[in-house]
Amino acid sequence: MNNKPKAYHYTVVNLLIEIIKDGFIKPATAIVPKNERPVVWLSMNTYWEETANKNFLQDGQMTSLDRRQTHERFGGLARIEVPFYLTSSWNHFNKKSGINASHSDALARVALKRGASPKEWRVSFNPVPESSWIGIDLFNWESQIWEPHQCTKNLGGGGNINKI
């Protein structure tokens, strides 16, 4: 059994299509203050990163979706495994990103409330190109397991998104 740590970028199928088209995972820039370095968010959690659940605006009200709702509304759950050595810890992020302590504490509190652990968080300060991806998995809701995507190697600058 492989006990090496793993790092996953959790996303949804609707966004995975865009990631494959782009050929890399972009650092997140939404609601990132100008003084803070954007990062690619990853997790060592092998089942699902609860902070990857999406929010949804309905009738002017923002609703936090759970894992099932995220799956149903955004075309399914997906993850991209990247080499652990390309990632940095949450502590390193706090030291090098420019995030202020109150914002960092707020992120950690929200994560814990949602059932996630900042201790599992990893980041990359750089985009993660498809040439570095170890594999892509899609979540099978019926069996509750991650299944390898058909197009996990040699995506070649865009892969075959028709297979998703």
N, C-alpha and C positions, 0 to 999 in steps of 0.2 A: 504494500500500500504506500502511496506517495504522501508523505507527511510534510512536504515543503509547503510553506505558506502560499496562498493564492490571492490574487487581487482581481476583482471584477468591477467593471463599469456596468451598473444596472440601469436599464432604460426600458422603453416600451417599443413595440414593433413599429408604430408610426414614426418614431424618432430614429430607430435603427435604420430604416430605409434611407433617411437623410445622412446618417453617419456613413453608411456604405457608399452612397453617392459621392460624399466628400472625400472618402478615403482616409479619414482620421477622426478621432474623437477630439472635439474642440473643448478648450477650457470654458466653464460656465461663466457667463458674464451678467446674467439677470440678477438684479438687485445687489450687485457687487459695487461697493463704494470705490471711487476713483483712486483712493490711496491703497487699496487692497489688490493684491495680485490674483487674477482669476486662475482657477485650477480645474483640472479634470478630477471629478470625484469618483472614488472607488471604495470598495469594501472587501474585507476578508470574510464576511459572512457568506457562507456557501449556499444558503437557502434563498434569502432575499434581504435586501437592505430597505428597511421600513421607511427611511427618509426618501427613497426613490418613488414612493407613492405620489401621485399627482394631485394637484388642486384643480378645481373646476368652477368656473364662474357660471352661475345659473340665476336668472332673475335678479341680477345685480348683487348676488350674495356669493362669496367665495366659500367653497366647501372642500374640506380635505377628504380625499378618497382613500378607502382602504385598499388592500392588495387586490381583492376580487374586483372592485369597482374600477381600479386603475386598469386591470387586465381587460375588462369588458369595454370600457370607454375608449381605450387607446390601442386596440388591435392585438393585445397580448403582451406578455412580459418577455423581456430579452436581457441577455447579458453578454458582455465581451470580456474574456479573460486576457489579462495583460501580464507580462513578466513582473513579478514582485519587485525585482531590483530596480525597476523604473519608477517606483513609487516612494513617497515619503510618508512619515507618520503624521498623525493629528498634532502631536507635540511640535514636530518640525514645522508643520504648516503654521501653527500659532506663532512661532518664532520668526519665520521668514516671509510670511504673506502680507504683513502690514495690517492684519485684522486687529481691531481694538478688543480689549478684554471683555467688555460688556457684550459685544456682538458674538464673540466666541462662546461666552457663557450661555447666551440665549440659544445659539445653535445646539449646544450640548443639552440644554434643558428640553428643547423641543424633541430632540432625538430620543432622549430617555423616556419622555412622555409617550412617544410613538412605539417604544419597544426596541429601539436601536441602541447601539453602543458606540460612542466616539472612539473607544479603544480599538474598534475594528476598522475605523476609517483610514483610508490611504488617499493620497493625492499625487497628481503629477502637475508640475508647474508648466509643463510643455504639452502641446498637442500630442496625442498618441497615434502614430501612423499605423495603417493596416499591416504594414510589413512587420510590426511588432506584436500583433495580435496572436494569441495562442489559439483561440477558438471563439465561436459564437454559439450560444445555446438559446433555445426558445423553450419557454415553460409550457409543459403539457398539463393543462388544468385538470383533466380527468384523472391522470395517473399521479399528479402532483410531483412530477420529476422534470428535471432539465434534460432536454434532448439536444444533441449536437445539430447545428444547422448544416445543411448540405454543403454550404459554400464557406467552410471554415478556414481554408488555406488558399493562398495565391488568389486573393480576391481581385488583384490586378486593376486597381484604380476605379472600382465601381461595382465589382462583383455582379452577381445575377440576382437582382432584387425581385425578379418575378418568381423566384422559388420561396420567398418568404410568405 
